[in-house]
Amino acid sequence: MPTIFRCAWVLRFQKLGWVYVWYHLALFAIGLYDAVSKYWQIGDFLGEVGVGFILYPVLVPALTLCGGVHGQGADSTIGCIIQLLIVGLVASWAIIGWRVVLSKGWKWARRNRALKA
């Protein structure tokens, strides 16, 4: 693939990744606020924050679009397929987002290492 088109795709994926990062941070902040106001024991709090940080940003769109957390939706086969499709799409979006963050961190670490040398 020519370099121009490859650069355009890379920039598009980077923008998509940063959108996920901001979405993830916003959802985590909401979950952290909810956990602080709800849980007083450290184990319960850390469990809620851990699950909220890792799983909620990926599962929320699928659960929201397909009937909620408590099983009111996705009773049919098509509903289950749509829910799994949305989870797959958001999981791939999450992978792009985490890749962008890790790439930025590696660039920052290399730059700092070069400045110290």
C-alpha positions, -999 to +999 in steps of 0.1 A: +000+000+000+014+034-009+028+055+020+002+083+017-028+059+021-011+040+049-004+073+068-041+083+063-052+050+078-028+053+107-041+088+115-077+077+112-070+048+137-052+071+160-081+095+161-105+066+167-082+054+195-081+087+212-119+090+211-120+056+228-095+067+255-117+098+263-148+077+263-131+051+286-119+078+310-154+095+311-171+062+319-145+053+345-149+087+362-187+081+364-181+046+378-155+059+403-180+085+415-206+059+419-183+035+438-171+062+461-206+071+471-218+035+474-190+013+489-173+019+522-153-013+526-120-013+507-125-047+491-159-039+477-146-005+465-115-020+447-136-047+432-161-023+418-133+000+405-114-029+389-144-043+371-155-008+362-121+001+348-117-030+327-151-043+317-177-016+318-165+006+290-166-024+267-199-039+279-220-007+284-229-001+247-240-037+241-260-039+273-276-004+267-286-011+231-299-046+238-321-042+269-299-036+299-279-054+324-307-074+340-318-096+310-347-076+297-333-076+262-317-101+239-344-127+244-344-137+207-315-151+187-312-120+167-310-099+199-282-121+212-263-119+178-266-081+178-254-079+214-224-101+206-217-081+175-217-048+194-195-063+221-170-074+194-170-040+177-165-022+210-138-047+221-119-040+188-124-002+194-109-008+229-079-026+214-073+003+191-076+027+220-052+008+242-027+005+213-027+042+208-021+048+245+008+023+247+023+037+215+023+072+229+038+059+261+066+041+243+074+072+222+075+093+254+098+067+271+122+066+241+123+104+239+131+107+276+157+080+274+173+098+244+173+131+263+190+116+293+218+100+272 
